[in-house]
């Protein structure tokens, strides 16, 4: 979508969705083409992708500006659940390397990365159903990080997008947020290539 068309979309979260639509679509297709539900071993490779992505953003959950801005930010952190899922699937954790983001990350960049992490819960509900149907996994075994929030994935998501839509950002900062989201999607694509092939 070109810039003029993007500017005509009223809500910032919707602009972000439109700006990253093609990137999301590519990632979604890449993952589904890898047949990650063929076996628990295959699914575990996808969980390793999730681990590496969530390790990248883990420092953000302790960032004071973000904690003040986003309701229940701590509860949105999924790294420990992903580690538990890997352990259920009898997988070692990926090698410990520092995450890509730290406490010095700017607010717009952080919001772009968090948008990708929070949005992935929406597609996550589909993946959760497939993991349950095809592999017998669930919130108590191997797929806890994909289980919907007790309030419902959609409602939990709307609480997050309300913040995205209302936080004051200049057009340049909004551009920075889009770049942050694109970088997050690219990081995940790279992990899919490395972990699943
Ligand atoms: C095969 C895997 C995936 C499928 C089938 C999938 C599917 C979906 C679906 C159905 C939605 C809801 C779209 C809507 O309500 O309009 C969604 C949203 C989203 N997904 Fe995925 N997804 C997948 C993987 C991922 C991954 C790995 C990420 C990022 C790490 C991701 C990031 C997002 C984001 C950011 C949104 C929110 C879009 C918005 O702004 O509404 N998805 N996905």
Boltz pocket constraint, residues with backbone or C-beta under 6 A from the ligand:
constraints:
  - pocket:
      binder: B
      contacts: [[A, 13], [A, 16], [A, 17], [A, 24], [A, 27], [A, 28], [A, 29], [A, 31], [A, 32], [A, 53], [A, 115], [A, 116], [A, 117], [A, 118], [A, 119], [A, 120], [A, 121], [A, 122], [A, 123], [A, 124], [A, 126], [A, 127], [A, 184], [A, 185], [A, 188]]
      max_distance: 6.0
